[in-house]
Structures are given as structure tokens and as C-alpha cells.
Amino acid sequence: MFSKILIANRGEIACRIIRTCRAHGIRTVAVYSDADRDALHVEMADEAVRLGPPPSRESYLAIDRIVEACRRTGAEAVHPGYGFLAENPILAEVLAAEGIVFIGPPVEAIRLMGDKIESKRLARRAGVPTIPGSEGALASFEEVLETARAIGFPVMLKAAAGGGGKGMRIARNESELLEGFERARSEALSAFGDDRVFLEKYVVEPRHIEVQVLADRYGKVVYLGERECSIQRRHQKVIEEAPSPFLDEATRQAMGERACALARAVGYVSAGTVEFVVDRDRNFYFLEMNTRLQVEHPVTELVTGRDLVWDMIRIAAGEPLGFEQEEVRLRGWAIEARLYAEDPARGFLPAVGRLRRYREPRGEGIRIDSGVVEGSEIPIFYDPMIAKICAFGPDRETAADRLATALDAFVVRGPQTNLDFLRAVVDHPRFRAGRLSTGFIAEEFGERFAGVELPPERRRLLAAAAALMAFREAERALRIGGRLPGVVLAPERRWWVSLGSTGFPATIEADGGTSRVRIADEPVDLSLDWLPGRLLARIEAGKASLFVQVDRICEGFRLRHGGAVFEALVRTERAAEYAARMPQKPPRDSSREVAAPMPGLIVSVAVRPGQEVEVGQELLVLEAMKMENVLRAERSGIVAEVRVRPRDAVAADQVLLVFA
């Protein structure tokens, strides 16, 4: 067994690998860029080596610097995690030449499965069904158009050398095909240094279901069940679960056996994932093989009881798997949600900033995989994932309930996150019913997330809680020392609570173990576990038990629960009457401006001053977090000013152009 392993990665996955190594007495070496000098994975490792400046190409993608770090520290093996160099055959080759073990599959397997065109050919030869499409890369738009017309719309353009949603575009007609071809090639070149794309038929109502395989160097290959990964946004997974609520046992076995057949055909060793598209009739088609550990591997670990990182290390050290396919048993249900620094209200664009407050939830069946602590910085240079929230239970309903509670209790302050959106997804009736497809988010939520509307009884409960919070704050203020003797004051008990456009008269009738608040002449009995200044409150009312996040604002609180965020203004009755008479200041008119939704780099500018544009027309392309974001006109008009040029770095909310 290895005595020292270098982790060629950062963030959550680096911390995850370090934890397994610690558990087995293996020393670890972290690597970092200047942006990650104070990162958690650097602190956790036994040693740490600086790679270079923040850009990935000068740090985490610099193979020569990774190898030099191994030489300096005496690391015997390298675990690449996922992303960055995890599926780069050159790293594996260079390490082998240095006598350093690559904790992953053989070079040839990485190379073959990394080429999406060649991997489809191999899958066909191994008897794995594949989706109709082009036989190879398509060099020109004319070839793309001819192929699309032959197989019929809708079609999917994909980067030949890529994955993770980069360089992928759906086209439903010839117009979308032209723009998709240009964007897919540009993203592919930026992300992978290879602009080749290929085309395949887009499956309607598709599910994305993948099979986890393990293979040792002695020819044994097993599969560890499947993961349902259909909840995606822009082809990137958001929520995953194991097992799939869609598969029957016969389909599960058939997919597992085909995945193992492909692994044997390519001479696979280590952990890998064979991804399939599954249609409404449970026909499955090969999508790709990821020759690495997957982001969503924890759900498989929870239902199988295995540590996949440790399995990878053992296999790389030459140990056999040590178990048979018949011994693999799936127990219970696990669901994972990816917490991202992104702004759902702005079309899920990435966000950056410092985590001013960060509190991970705890509870039965909850597992959090993260690479941050309070005070950590979410930089612009890398993937904006903060943590993975995993919930396990004896069945799907229990796992979903536990995940919902954990999301309500996860406290993050700083950059915008998708916490409220994740919470809304988990409670969506279609998700609870297991009626999933890769179009779920687009169909149910669209391009932006504006929050959810809580049912009336839940709003009344939160209004009662807000009034009780204001009462307790007032009560505490009256206990401040230094008052004149003989002066006895009592806190106000009659309030007016406004939740958005809805207002409630509230009277505090009793406050103790169980408090009573009269809301609009209806009594609400609740137990409130909260003290002024805390960011998290627990409310018990009848059979309901829920977490509510609380931020103090002027004249009230900002409350978060169940995917809803609203300001609860709590005033005395007289103050509420005065507030209703106050004139409202009109907001600043920014309707003629197009601002940067996030920090990034201008890739291209498609318009010039004096040009007339229509709604939906491309204005410019902004690159951030390794993705190209097309900013389009939300109104027709004439461009008056263009304030940026290609290659300009811009800040969030910076004005990029102005309409006349």
C-alpha cells in the first residue's frame, strides 16, 4: 500500500480524498494555486505545494508542475479526483515514466473513452446500444446540416473531446443548429483545446441514468447499481439519486451487464461510470464513459456501503476487488443535491465572493461533502460548487424529506447560491412522483427561478413566528441595564406583520414553552426555538416541524423556508399606520442598460453603436467559470453605447452597453 499520495485537485473532492487517506494512515500532499493558498484542502493535507497563478492552465492543469510536486514530496501515487486532469491520458503517461502510480484507469482506456466518437464505435462493437448520429467529427456546418437533415430534428451537438456539459447544444431547427455549432466549437476549444464536434439524435423525454463499475487488474469487473442523474440544467447535473425510481430489475441488470462488457472491451481498471440515455420505454443508449470518480459517487457509497475512493486506491496498489457481483446489494435510498454559488434569479449565472457565514446542517442520514469553511472565498477561476448535500433513508420518500430539511437548515451568507432552488425542486410534485427527465428544470422552472409561493397555512405560521420574534426582541431590549429604578415597561403585544403584499394583525397572547399568537383572529400555537441574532430558527406547530432561516432587516426579518424568500415586516399597529402613508421612492431606471450578471471576461461583442437590434438578438458573450454565457437583447431598440471590447475583464453589475 502507498505511504504518501498527492491529490492533483482542489476543493470538495480533494478534501474527500484526504479523509479516506487519513482513515487508512496514508499521508497526503495537496497542491494549490495562489487563489487557493488558504483553502481547506491545503490545511487538511500533511503537505502542500504551490503550483502557480490562479488560471487553471498555469496551476491545476500544469502537468510538469504536478510531477515536480511529486518529486519534491516523494509521493508514490497521484489521485486526480474529477475535472482538471482526471481524464487526461498525458498525465497518466508522464507519471508512469516517472515511476509514479496514477490512481485511475490505464492510459489507453482513458484515451479511447475520452474521445466521444471512438467510444461510440467501441460501444457498438461491445454490444452496447448507441444513439443514431454522425460516425465521426463534423468539420463544417454544411456537414452538420446534412447529417441533421438525415436523422431528423431535434439533434444534439457535442464536443468530441469533452464532457460536463461543455460544448453541448440542442438544436430543434436549422437556425438553432447554426448558432449551436458555433457556440459548441468555441466552448470545446476553450475547455478542451479541441474544437471537434459530432451530432446525434436528441431523445425526447430522456432520462440520464449511469452505472458505476469497478474493475481490478485481474480481469474482474462488477457494477454497483445505477444513479439517476436526470435533474440537470444546461446538461450539468444538479440532483442525483440511487437507485433510479424508473428502472425495473431486468433493465437494471441489462444496463449493468452492458456497462461491464464495455469496461472489459476497453481493458478498464479502477472506478468508472458508463452513462446512458434512457427513453420512456426503458430503451437505453450509450452516452459516454467517464474514466474517473464521479461528483455524485456518494449516493452509490450510501446505498452499497462501499468507499469508492478506497477501492480506487486499493486497485491502483495491485489488490484484487475482493468481492463478487452477487455480493453487491443496494440498501435504502440516497439523494444528493449540489450547492452552487450561482444566482437563480439571473438565469443561474455563477456568483463569487466570500462565505461570510457558513453552517452545515446535521441530522440522521445526512452527509455533507464540502471543501470550504466560513470565510472561504469562491473564486472566479474554477467551478462554483460549494458542497454536496446527501440524504439517506430506508426509502425514497424518507430520503427526500431528510434532504428538504437539510436544505432548509443549511446557512450560507455571501455569494448568491441555489439553495432555495434546490429546496423547491425537492418538494416539486413531479420530483416526488419520480416523473423525471433531463428537461425537468427547463419545463418546470424555465430559465430563471423566482421563488415559490407557500400555502396559506404555512404563511400564517411564519407570520406568527415573525411576530413572536419581534416580541422577544422587544422583551430583551427592555432588560437592558442602567434604567431608572421604579420604571416598569412591558413589550408591545399587538403587531402588524406584512409578508409581501399580504398583511396580518398579530397579537401575542402567551409566550413560553408553547406560545400562542392570534393571526387575523385565528389562534396559532407554536414552539419557537430562536434567540435574537441567530440565523436559524426551529418551529414546532402540531405535526409540523421546520427550520426557517432568519436575517434581521429594517423593521422586520428576511425569512427563508421551503424555497420561498420574503421580507416579513413587523411593526406596531401605529407604526404600520404611519408606514402606509409614507410616499414610495421610485426605483432608478436602468431599463436601457445591459449589465454584467457576474464577473468574467468578454469573449465577443456582436453589436456596435447605432445598430438596431431585436428581442433575443445576441449582444455579447461573457465567459465565466469555464462557461460561455450569451447575453441577449431583452428589448428591441438602437444601441447607443458599447462600453467593452473582447478580452475585457468586467465586474458584476458593470454596465456593458446602453440602448438609446
Summary of the structure (lengths in Angstrom):
residues: 660
radius of gyration: 27.2
end to end distance: 68.4
largest distance: 92.2
contacts: 2239
relative contact order: 0.08
helix: 30%
strand: 33%
